[in-house]
Amino acid sequence: MSGRPDSDLPPDTRAAEDLPEPPEADDEALHDDDSPDVDARRARWAAVGTGVVLALAGTAAAVLRASGTSPVLVPTAYACGASVCALAAVLGGRGRTRRALWAAVAGVMIMALGDQFD
């Protein structure tokens, strides 16, 4: 044989008592939906999703109002509100969920103010 006598055998040919035991996984820790990491991840995704949806809605409203007979202030307010909501999506993606919430609220309020000018 051409192999070295002190070489280690491949893992599939070792005896069962020589194999290291796999670490025991705590099933509750793997499926714990109440952990702070999971909550933070959910909050980030919710902030990003909300900001994106509101930004798209504001942009669509600005385009629709710009093509109509409304005053110039109305599509401008919708566009500004959409940009603030896009900022909320960016803040949410970076983990600043509280600031993202306030930015989304401010963006919607700007859009509502623009609707009052119509």
Phi and psi in radians as a Rosetta constraint file:
Dihedral C 1 N 2 CA 2 C 2 CIRCULARHARMONIC -1.775 0.35
Dihedral N 2 CA 2 C 2 N 3 CIRCULARHARMONIC 0.014 0.35
Dihedral C 2 N 3 CA 3 C 3 CIRCULARHARMONIC -1.441 0.35
Dihedral N 3 CA 3 C 3 N 4 CIRCULARHARMONIC 2.712 0.35
Dihedral C 3 N 4 CA 4 C 4 CIRCULARHARMONIC -1.326 0.35
Dihedral N 4 CA 4 C 4 N 5 CIRCULARHARMONIC 2.468 0.35
Dihedral C 4 N 5 CA 5 C 5 CIRCULARHARMONIC -1.213 0.35
Dihedral N 5 CA 5 C 5 N 6 CIRCULARHARMONIC -0.417 0.35
Dihedral C 5 N 6 CA 6 C 6 CIRCULARHARMONIC -1.672 0.35
Dihedral N 6 CA 6 C 6 N 7 CIRCULARHARMONIC 0.141 0.35
Dihedral C 6 N 7 CA 7 C 7 CIRCULARHARMONIC -1.261 0.35
Dihedral N 7 CA 7 C 7 N 8 CIRCULARHARMONIC 2.647 0.35
Dihedral C 7 N 8 CA 8 C 8 CIRCULARHARMONIC -1.429 0.35
Dihedral N 8 CA 8 C 8 N 9 CIRCULARHARMONIC 2.480 0.35
Dihedral C 8 N 9 CA 9 C 9 CIRCULARHARMONIC -1.296 0.35
Dihedral N 9 CA 9 C 9 N 10 CIRCULARHARMONIC 2.643 0.35
Dihedral C 9 N 10 CA 10 C 10 CIRCULARHARMONIC -1.054 0.35
Dihedral N 10 CA 10 C 10 N 11 CIRCULARHARMONIC 2.713 0.35
Dihedral C 10 N 11 CA 11 C 11 CIRCULARHARMONIC -1.055 0.35
Dihedral N 11 CA 11 C 11 N 12 CIRCULARHARMONIC -0.514 0.35
Dihedral C 11 N 12 CA 12 C 12 CIRCULARHARMONIC -1.346 0.35
Dihedral N 12 CA 12 C 12 N 13 CIRCULARHARMONIC -0.205 0.35
Dihedral C 12 N 13 CA 13 C 13 CIRCULARHARMONIC -1.834 0.35
Dihedral N 13 CA 13 C 13 N 14 CIRCULARHARMONIC 0.005 0.35
Dihedral C 13 N 14 CA 14 C 14 CIRCULARHARMONIC -1.308 0.35
Dihedral N 14 CA 14 C 14 N 15 CIRCULARHARMONIC 2.729 0.35
Dihedral C 14 N 15 CA 15 C 15 CIRCULARHARMONIC -1.256 0.35
Dihedral N 15 CA 15 C 15 N 16 CIRCULARHARMONIC 2.675 0.35
Dihedral C 15 N 16 CA 16 C 16 CIRCULARHARMONIC -1.073 0.35
Dihedral N 16 CA 16 C 16 N 17 CIRCULARHARMONIC -0.574 0.35
Dihedral C 16 N 17 CA 17 C 17 CIRCULARHARMONIC -1.325 0.35
Dihedral N 17 CA 17 C 17 N 18 CIRCULARHARMONIC -0.278 0.35
Dihedral C 17 N 18 CA 18 C 18 CIRCULARHARMONIC -1.485 0.35
Dihedral N 18 CA 18 C 18 N 19 CIRCULARHARMONIC -0.337 0.35
Dihedral C 18 N 19 CA 19 C 19 CIRCULARHARMONIC -1.317 0.35
Dihedral N 19 CA 19 C 19 N 20 CIRCULARHARMONIC 2.423 0.35
Dihedral C 19 N 20 CA 20 C 20 CIRCULARHARMONIC -1.235 0.35
Dihedral N 20 CA 20 C 20 N 21 CIRCULARHARMONIC 2.547 0.35
Dihedral C 20 N 21 CA 21 C 21 CIRCULARHARMONIC -1.373 0.35
Dihedral N 21 CA 21 C 21 N 22 CIRCULARHARMONIC 2.448 0.35
Dihedral C 21 N 22 CA 22 C 22 CIRCULARHARMONIC -1.187 0.35
Dihedral N 22 CA 22 C 22 N 23 CIRCULARHARMONIC 2.562 0.35
Dihedral C 22 N 23 CA 23 C 23 CIRCULARHARMONIC -1.146 0.35
Dihedral N 23 CA 23 C 23 N 24 CIRCULARHARMONIC 2.451 0.35
Dihedral C 23 N 24 CA 24 C 24 CIRCULARHARMONIC -1.349 0.35
Dihedral N 24 CA 24 C 24 N 25 CIRCULARHARMONIC 2.226 0.35
Dihedral C 24 N 25 CA 25 C 25 CIRCULARHARMONIC -1.653 0.35
Dihedral N 25 CA 25 C 25 N 26 CIRCULARHARMONIC 2.379 0.35
Dihedral C 25 N 26 CA 26 C 26 CIRCULARHARMONIC -1.418 0.35
Dihedral N 26 CA 26 C 26 N 27 CIRCULARHARMONIC 1.945 0.35
Dihedral C 26 N 27 CA 27 C 27 CIRCULARHARMONIC -1.062 0.35
Dihedral N 27 CA 27 C 27 N 28 CIRCULARHARMONIC -0.607 0.35
Dihedral C 27 N 28 CA 28 C 28 CIRCULARHARMONIC -1.196 0.35
Dihedral N 28 CA 28 C 28 N 29 CIRCULARHARMONIC -0.605 0.35
Dihedral C 28 N 29 CA 29 C 29 CIRCULARHARMONIC -1.233 0.35
Dihedral N 29 CA 29 C 29 N 30 CIRCULARHARMONIC -0.570 0.35
Dihedral C 29 N 30 CA 30 C 30 CIRCULARHARMONIC -1.257 0.35
Dihedral N 30 CA 30 C 30 N 31 CIRCULARHARMONIC -0.564 0.35
Dihedral C 30 N 31 CA 31 C 31 CIRCULARHARMONIC -1.954 0.35
Dihedral N 31 CA 31 C 31 N 32 CIRCULARHARMONIC 0.438 0.35
Dihedral C 31 N 32 CA 32 C 32 CIRCULARHARMONIC -1.415 0.35
Dihedral N 32 CA 32 C 32 N 33 CIRCULARHARMONIC 1.854 0.35
Dihedral C 32 N 33 CA 33 C 33 CIRCULARHARMONIC -1.464 0.35
Dihedral N 33 CA 33 C 33 N 34 CIRCULARHARMONIC -0.116 0.35
Dihedral C 33 N 34 CA 34 C 34 CIRCULARHARMONIC -1.737 0.35
Dihedral N 34 CA 34 C 34 N 35 CIRCULARHARMONIC 0.185 0.35
Dihedral C 34 N 35 CA 35 C 35 CIRCULARHARMONIC -1.257 0.35
Dihedral N 35 CA 35 C 35 N 36 CIRCULARHARMONIC 2.647 0.35
Dihedral C 35 N 36 CA 36 C 36 CIRCULARHARMONIC -1.080 0.35
Dihedral N 36 CA 36 C 36 N 37 CIRCULARHARMONIC -0.545 0.35
Dihedral C 36 N 37 CA 37 C 37 CIRCULARHARMONIC -1.149 0.35
Dihedral N 37 CA 37 C 37 N 38 CIRCULARHARMONIC -0.735 0.35
Dihedral C 37 N 38 CA 38 C 38 CIRCULARHARMONIC -1.177 0.35
Dihedral N 38 CA 38 C 38 N 39 CIRCULARHARMONIC -0.721 0.35
Dihedral C 38 N 39 CA 39 C 39 CIRCULARHARMONIC -1.108 0.35
Dihedral N 39 CA 39 C 39 N 40 CIRCULARHARMONIC -0.727 0.35
Dihedral C 39 N 40 CA 40 C 40 CIRCULARHARMONIC -1.165 0.35
Dihedral N 40 CA 40 C 40 N 41 CIRCULARHARMONIC -0.691 0.35
Dihedral C 40 N 41 CA 41 C 41 CIRCULARHARMONIC -1.130 0.35
Dihedral N 41 CA 41 C 41 N 42 CIRCULARHARMONIC -0.719 0.35
Dihedral C 41 N 42 CA 42 C 42 CIRCULARHARMONIC -1.111 0.35
Dihedral N 42 CA 42 C 42 N 43 CIRCULARHARMONIC -0.718 0.35
Dihedral C 42 N 43 CA 43 C 43 CIRCULARHARMONIC -1.134 0.35
Dihedral N 43 CA 43 C 43 N 44 CIRCULARHARMONIC -0.703 0.35
Dihedral C 43 N 44 CA 44 C 44 CIRCULARHARMONIC -1.099 0.35
Dihedral N 44 CA 44 C 44 N 45 CIRCULARHARMONIC -0.808 0.35
Dihedral C 44 N 45 CA 45 C 45 CIRCULARHARMONIC -1.142 0.35
Dihedral N 45 CA 45 C 45 N 46 CIRCULARHARMONIC -0.642 0.35
Dihedral C 45 N 46 CA 46 C 46 CIRCULARHARMONIC -1.155 0.35
Dihedral N 46 CA 46 C 46 N 47 CIRCULARHARMONIC -0.706 0.35
Dihedral C 46 N 47 CA 47 C 47 CIRCULARHARMONIC -1.168 0.35
Dihedral N 47 CA 47 C 47 N 48 CIRCULARHARMONIC -0.725 0.35
Dihedral C 47 N 48 CA 48 C 48 CIRCULARHARMONIC -1.145 0.35
Dihedral N 48 CA 48 C 48 N 49 CIRCULARHARMONIC -0.821 0.35
Dihedral C 48 N 49 CA 49 C 49 CIRCULARHARMONIC -1.092 0.35
Dihedral N 49 CA 49 C 49 N 50 CIRCULARHARMONIC -0.761 0.35
Dihedral C 49 N 50 CA 50 C 50 CIRCULARHARMONIC -1.129 0.35
Dihedral N 50 CA 50 C 50 N 51 CIRCULARHARMONIC -0.772 0.35
Dihedral C 50 N 51 CA 51 C 51 CIRCULARHARMONIC -1.086 0.35
Dihedral N 51 CA 51 C 51 N 52 CIRCULARHARMONIC -0.724 0.35
Dihedral C 51 N 52 CA 52 C 52 CIRCULARHARMONIC -1.161 0.35
Dihedral N 52 CA 52 C 52 N 53 CIRCULARHARMONIC -0.787 0.35
Dihedral C 52 N 53 CA 53 C 53 CIRCULARHARMONIC -1.110 0.35
Dihedral N 53 CA 53 C 53 N 54 CIRCULARHARMONIC -0.770 0.35
Dihedral C 53 N 54 CA 54 C 54 CIRCULARHARMONIC -1.178 0.35
Dihedral N 54 CA 54 C 54 N 55 CIRCULARHARMONIC -0.640 0.35
Dihedral C 54 N 55 CA 55 C 55 CIRCULARHARMONIC -1.149 0.35
Dihedral N 55 CA 55 C 55 N 56 CIRCULARHARMONIC -0.719 0.35
Dihedral C 55 N 56 CA 56 C 56 CIRCULARHARMONIC -1.152 0.35
Dihedral N 56 CA 56 C 56 N 57 CIRCULARHARMONIC -0.704 0.35
Dihedral C 56 N 57 CA 57 C 57 CIRCULARHARMONIC -1.145 0.35
Dihedral N 57 CA 57 C 57 N 58 CIRCULARHARMONIC -0.724 0.35
Dihedral C 57 N 58 CA 58 C 58 CIRCULARHARMONIC -1.155 0.35
Dihedral N 58 CA 58 C 58 N 59 CIRCULARHARMONIC -0.671 0.35
Dihedral C 58 N 59 CA 59 C 59 CIRCULARHARMONIC -1.153 0.35
Dihedral N 59 CA 59 C 59 N 60 CIRCULARHARMONIC -0.745 0.35
Dihedral C 59 N 60 CA 60 C 60 CIRCULARHARMONIC -1.112 0.35
Dihedral N 60 CA 60 C 60 N 61 CIRCULARHARMONIC -0.711 0.35
Dihedral C 60 N 61 CA 61 C 61 CIRCULARHARMONIC -1.151 0.35
Dihedral N 61 CA 61 C 61 N 62 CIRCULARHARMONIC -0.674 0.35
Dihedral C 61 N 62 CA 62 C 62 CIRCULARHARMONIC -1.120 0.35
Dihedral N 62 CA 62 C 62 N 63 CIRCULARHARMONIC -0.723 0.35
Dihedral C 62 N 63 CA 63 C 63 CIRCULARHARMONIC -1.166 0.35
Dihedral N 63 CA 63 C 63 N 64 CIRCULARHARMONIC -0.748 0.35
Dihedral C 63 N 64 CA 64 C 64 CIRCULARHARMONIC -1.153 0.35
Dihedral N 64 CA 64 C 64 N 65 CIRCULARHARMONIC -0.708 0.35
Dihedral C 64 N 65 CA 65 C 65 CIRCULARHARMONIC -1.266 0.35
Dihedral N 65 CA 65 C 65 N 66 CIRCULARHARMONIC -0.518 0.35
Dihedral C 65 N 66 CA 66 C 66 CIRCULARHARMONIC -1.226 0.35
Dihedral N 66 CA 66 C 66 N 67 CIRCULARHARMONIC -0.533 0.35
Dihedral C 66 N 67 CA 67 C 67 CIRCULARHARMONIC -1.439 0.35
Dihedral N 67 CA 67 C 67 N 68 CIRCULARHARMONIC -0.148 0.35
Dihedral C 67 N 68 CA 68 C 68 CIRCULARHARMONIC -1.649 0.35
Dihedral N 68 CA 68 C 68 N 69 CIRCULARHARMONIC -2.797 0.35
Dihedral C 68 N 69 CA 69 C 69 CIRCULARHARMONIC -1.787 0.35
Dihedral N 69 CA 69 C 69 N 70 CIRCULARHARMONIC 0.299 0.35
Dihedral C 69 N 70 CA 70 C 70 CIRCULARHARMONIC -1.322 0.35
Dihedral N 70 CA 70 C 70 N 71 CIRCULARHARMONIC 2.778 0.35
Dihedral C 70 N 71 CA 71 C 71 CIRCULARHARMONIC -1.078 0.35
Dihedral N 71 CA 71 C 71 N 72 CIRCULARHARMONIC 2.797 0.35
Dihedral C 71 N 72 CA 72 C 72 CIRCULARHARMONIC -1.121 0.35
Dihedral N 72 CA 72 C 72 N 73 CIRCULARHARMONIC -0.485 0.35
Dihedral C 72 N 73 CA 73 C 73 CIRCULARHARMONIC -1.147 0.35
Dihedral N 73 CA 73 C 73 N 74 CIRCULARHARMONIC -0.513 0.35
Dihedral C 73 N 74 CA 74 C 74 CIRCULARHARMONIC -1.186 0.35
Dihedral N 74 CA 74 C 74 N 75 CIRCULARHARMONIC -0.958 0.35
Dihedral C 74 N 75 CA 75 C 75 CIRCULARHARMONIC -1.151 0.35
Dihedral N 75 CA 75 C 75 N 76 CIRCULARHARMONIC -0.497 0.35
Dihedral C 75 N 76 CA 76 C 76 CIRCULARHARMONIC -1.134 0.35
Dihedral N 76 CA 76 C 76 N 77 CIRCULARHARMONIC -0.744 0.35
Dihedral C 76 N 77 CA 77 C 77 CIRCULARHARMONIC -1.135 0.35
Dihedral N 77 CA 77 C 77 N 78 CIRCULARHARMONIC -0.714 0.35
Dihedral C 77 N 78 CA 78 C 78 CIRCULARHARMONIC -1.112 0.35
Dihedral N 78 CA 78 C 78 N 79 CIRCULARHARMONIC -0.717 0.35
Dihedral C 78 N 79 CA 79 C 79 CIRCULARHARMONIC -1.167 0.35
Dihedral N 79 CA 79 C 79 N 80 CIRCULARHARMONIC -0.707 0.35
Dihedral C 79 N 80 CA 80 C 80 CIRCULARHARMONIC -1.149 0.35
Dihedral N 80 CA 80 C 80 N 81 CIRCULARHARMONIC -0.727 0.35
Dihedral C 80 N 81 CA 81 C 81 CIRCULARHARMONIC -1.107 0.35
Dihedral N 81 CA 81 C 81 N 82 CIRCULARHARMONIC -0.660 0.35
Dihedral C 81 N 82 CA 82 C 82 CIRCULARHARMONIC -1.147 0.35
Dihedral N 82 CA 82 C 82 N 83 CIRCULARHARMONIC -0.660 0.35
Dihedral C 82 N 83 CA 83 C 83 CIRCULARHARMONIC -1.200 0.35
Dihedral N 83 CA 83 C 83 N 84 CIRCULARHARMONIC -0.620 0.35
Dihedral C 83 N 84 CA 84 C 84 CIRCULARHARMONIC -1.175 0.35
Dihedral N 84 CA 84 C 84 N 85 CIRCULARHARMONIC -0.652 0.35
Dihedral C 84 N 85 CA 85 C 85 CIRCULARHARMONIC -1.193 0.35
Dihedral N 85 CA 85 C 85 N 86 CIRCULARHARMONIC -0.604 0.35
Dihedral C 85 N 86 CA 86 C 86 CIRCULARHARMONIC -1.139 0.35
Dihedral N 86 CA 86 C 86 N 87 CIRCULARHARMONIC -0.654 0.35
Dihedral C 86 N 87 CA 87 C 87 CIRCULARHARMONIC -1.080 0.35
Dihedral N 87 CA 87 C 87 N 88 CIRCULARHARMONIC -0.666 0.35
Dihedral C 87 N 88 CA 88 C 88 CIRCULARHARMONIC -1.084 0.35
Dihedral N 88 CA 88 C 88 N 89 CIRCULARHARMONIC -0.673 0.35
Dihedral C 88 N 89 CA 89 C 89 CIRCULARHARMONIC -1.136 0.35
Dihedral N 89 CA 89 C 89 N 90 CIRCULARHARMONIC -0.700 0.35
Dihedral C 89 N 90 CA 90 C 90 CIRCULARHARMONIC -1.159 0.35
Dihedral N 90 CA 90 C 90 N 91 CIRCULARHARMONIC -0.773 0.35
Dihedral C 90 N 91 CA 91 C 91 CIRCULARHARMONIC -1.091 0.35
Dihedral N 91 CA 91 C 91 N 92 CIRCULARHARMONIC -0.696 0.35
Dihedral C 91 N 92 CA 92 C 92 CIRCULARHARMONIC -1.128 0.35
Dihedral N 92 CA 92 C 92 N 93 CIRCULARHARMONIC -0.647 0.35
Dihedral C 92 N 93 CA 93 C 93 CIRCULARHARMONIC -1.170 0.35
Dihedral N 93 CA 93 C 93 N 94 CIRCULARHARMONIC -0.458 0.35
Dihedral C 93 N 94 CA 94 C 94 CIRCULARHARMONIC -1.586 0.35
Dihedral N 94 CA 94 C 94 N 95 CIRCULARHARMONIC 0.041 0.35
Dihedral C 94 N 95 CA 95 C 95 CIRCULARHARMONIC 1.615 0.35
Dihedral N 95 CA 95 C 95 N 96 CIRCULARHARMONIC 0.070 0.35
Dihedral C 95 N 96 CA 96 C 96 CIRCULARHARMONIC -1.598 0.35
Dihedral N 96 CA 96 C 96 N 97 CIRCULARHARMONIC 1.179 0.35
Dihedral C 96 N 97 CA 97 C 97 CIRCULARHARMONIC -1.235 0.35
Dihedral N 97 CA 97 C 97 N 98 CIRCULARHARMONIC -0.603 0.35
Dihedral C 97 N 98 CA 98 C 98 CIRCULARHARMONIC -1.167 0.35
Dihedral N 98 CA 98 C 98 N 99 CIRCULARHARMONIC -0.758 0.35
Dihedral C 98 N 99 CA 99 C 99 CIRCULARHARMONIC -1.174 0.35
Dihedral N 99 CA 99 C 99 N 100 CIRCULARHARMONIC -0.605 0.35
Dihedral C 99 N 100 CA 100 C 100 CIRCULARHARMONIC -1.137 0.35
Dihedral N 100 CA 100 C 100 N 101 CIRCULARHARMONIC -0.677 0.35
Dihedral C 100 N 101 CA 101 C 101 CIRCULARHARMONIC -1.082 0.35
Dihedral N 101 CA 101 C 101 N 102 CIRCULARHARMONIC -0.805 0.35
Dihedral C 101 N 102 CA 102 C 102 CIRCULARHARMONIC -1.166 0.35
Dihedral N 102 CA 102 C 102 N 103 CIRCULARHARMONIC -0.622 0.35
Dihedral C 102 N 103 CA 103 C 103 CIRCULARHARMONIC -1.185 0.35
Dihedral N 103 CA 103 C 103 N 104 CIRCULARHARMONIC -0.677 0.35
Dihedral C 103 N 104 CA 104 C 104 CIRCULARHARMONIC -1.137 0.35
Dihedral N 104 CA 104 C 104 N 105 CIRCULARHARMONIC -0.721 0.35
Dihedral C 104 N 105 CA 105 C 105 CIRCULARHARMONIC -1.113 0.35
Dihedral N 105 CA 105 C 105 N 106 CIRCULARHARMONIC -0.758 0.35
Dihedral C 105 N 106 CA 106 C 106 CIRCULARHARMONIC -1.112 0.35
Dihedral N 106 CA 106 C 106 N 107 CIRCULARHARMONIC -0.700 0.35
Dihedral C 106 N 107 CA 107 C 107 CIRCULARHARMONIC -1.104 0.35
Dihedral N 107 CA 107 C 107 N 108 CIRCULARHARMONIC -0.728 0.35
Dihedral C 107 N 108 CA 108 C 108 CIRCULARHARMONIC -1.180 0.35
Dihedral N 108 CA 108 C 108 N 109 CIRCULARHARMONIC -0.650 0.35
Dihedral C 108 N 109 CA 109 C 109 CIRCULARHARMONIC -1.156 0.35
Dihedral N 109 CA 109 C 109 N 110 CIRCULARHARMONIC -0.652 0.35
Dihedral C 109 N 110 CA 110 C 110 CIRCULARHARMONIC -1.134 0.35
Dihedral N 110 CA 110 C 110 N 111 CIRCULARHARMONIC -0.734 0.35
Dihedral C 110 N 111 CA 111 C 111 CIRCULARHARMONIC -1.137 0.35
Dihedral N 111 CA 111 C 111 N 112 CIRCULARHARMONIC -0.675 0.35
Dihedral C 111 N 112 CA 112 C 112 CIRCULARHARMONIC -1.161 0.35
Dihedral N 112 CA 112 C 112 N 113 CIRCULARHARMONIC -0.615 0.35
Dihedral C 112 N 113 CA 113 C 113 CIRCULARHARMONIC -1.127 0.35
Dihedral N 113 CA 113 C 113 N 114 CIRCULARHARMONIC -0.690 0.35
Dihedral C 113 N 114 CA 114 C 114 CIRCULARHARMONIC -1.120 0.35
Dihedral N 114 CA 114 C 114 N 115 CIRCULARHARMONIC -0.592 0.35
Dihedral C 114 N 115 CA 115 C 115 CIRCULARHARMONIC -1.208 0.35
Dihedral N 115 CA 115 C 115 N 116 CIRCULARHARMONIC -0.493 0.35
Dihedral C 115 N 116 CA 116 C 116 CIRCULARHARMONIC -1.234 0.35
Dihedral N 116 CA 116 C 116 N 117 CIRCULARHARMONIC -0.436 0.35
Dihedral C 116 N 117 CA 117 C 117 CIRCULARHARMONIC -1.345 0.35
Dihedral N 117 CA 117 C 117 N 118 CIRCULARHARMONIC -0.192 0.35
